[in-house]
Amino acid sequence: TPEDLLSPEETYRLDRQHVFHSWSAQGALKPMVITRAEGSYVWDGAGTRFLDLSSQLVNTNVGHQHPKVVAGIVEQAQRLCTIAPQHANAARSKAAQLIAEVAPEGLNTVFFTNGGADAIEHAVRMARLHTGKYKVLSQYRSYHGGTATAVNLTGDPRRWPNDYGSAGAVHFFGPFLYRSHFHATTEAEETERALAHLEQLIAFEGPGTIAAIVLETVPGTAGIMTPPPGYLAGVRELCDRHGIVYIADEVMAGFGRTGRWFAVEHFDVVPDLITFAKGVNSGYVPLGGVVISDAIAATFRDRPFPGGLTYSGHPLACAAAVATITAMHEEKIVENADRIGREVLGPGLRELAERHPVIGEVRGLGVFWALDLVLDRETKEPIAPYGGTSEAMAVLVAACKANGVLPFTNYHRLHVVPPCTVSDAEVREGLAALDAALSTLEAHLGA
Ligand code: PLP
């Protein structure tokens, strides 16, 4: 393999010479060379081990190099590497069945894509054709992907330089009590006011123009804001009342991340379409898709669906999904994520907040947690601006790495998102490293 041929130094040199990276000015990049990964750990070119509290881009839900998933891919590669989407194939059929089995009642059909962004593109296309309407509502503080429609629906600054007209996207504020847009002081107030805001937005945009509302069940990259009780049920009711398709984006929250197969299970709501990717096969081979309600599937029974991809339902990716979902069932990996969140990681992070005033709020569930970092708990002033970064955040990231953990950070937040397979001992190791890194951050801020 290339790993055998290239030294870490040569890997780095060729990267800087020939590789163009995502979302970055290329000049200043210093990518970490990763040579090996196993379970919750990765190793850099110097042989230093890091606990992966990022799950890469929050996708390695069964950890790195899970032997059953590696074997599933190898066996499929030996049998049949690729086949066009118009044929039927066992890996694809089985993956679709396993996904439908864990999806809510009434969602039984799967359209496979290459990742999350194109899952959103196709879900929106289905919703528009199903309803005959065009606009799509989505939240500020959201991420839906880097392709045309998905980035327009995204409610974060990555949309700004990519916005050449709205593509029918209209944004609204979701519930977020800690930084309430509605001046609410209780969860009940936040739910009521956020729903009133959405209802009014629908009335003013024209319910007859709105094809879909797309929202992350628990917004991920934007800050892991678990919706308060009643909010998603209220969204479902508004969609029903106005003939709007409810698309739940579970690309990040799905497949065990929140301690459930799909995060909507926490809230007792059934969306019309669910987009997934990442955790479905832990990202070992690119895969995403849309789980489709029976009603929307029926729209395309006699009418062609005008969309497709050469690699829709790619056998290697689907074999990885079959092995991942099977391992998750056999090893009770979703249950582990749930228990870790309730018994170890959640309490451990709250305990850190008691000792570190820089933590303004701890929020999350399962293995899906965010620390909202502030200069002052009263004013809640973040330690980096919205859409930007700061020296303090750079100090924090460096301190995390110096203490042996890979963090996931966004603006002023540190996300703690280990694999769903993480053990109690690994969580405790991670918490100790974060404790030390937060002390370094506080020493820097005090200076
Ligand atoms: N939707 C959500 C909620 C995501 O978190 C992401 C990626 O982080 C996407 C969509 C886009 O997925 P991809 O990067 O696979 O295109």
Boltz pocket constraint, residues with backbone or C-beta under 6 A from the ligand:
constraints:
  - pocket:
      binder: B
      contacts: [[A, 57], [A, 114], [A, 115], [A, 116], [A, 117], [A, 118], [A, 120], [A, 143], [A, 144], [A, 145], [A, 146], [A, 216], [A, 220], [A, 221], [A, 249], [A, 250], [A, 251], [A, 252], [A, 253], [A, 277], [A, 278], [A, 288]]
      max_distance: 6.0
